């Protein structure tokens, strides 16, 4: 089974039924999903931001956030020293570099909606 590394932008799009979520879910298919250990924190922050902008939807948003546990995403520690160097070379945040580093370490596809992160993945900064 293919492994795909998913970042917070992709996971949040699926969880919160953002535009393109169906196509993204199809892209993930039956793959084994993996992410750095920071993923739940980033998705929680997305949920919090959505709650601030849509307070009447608070309960629904929290319920959607709790579905994260059902996605079966494997949490994997990253080499933070290597992540810092990769972030510097690729000119992305250390958070984003964590996903990129993990995808490279696993030889996996990185699934993201973040244009800057996707560009760094395509550029192949080492």
Secondary structure by P-SEA (a helix, b strand, c coil): cbbbbbcaaaaaaaaacccaaaaaaaaacccbbbbccaaaaaaaaaaaaaaaacccaaaaaaaaaacccccbbbbbbcaaaaaaaaaaaacccaaaaaaaaaaaaaccccccccaaaaaaaaaccc
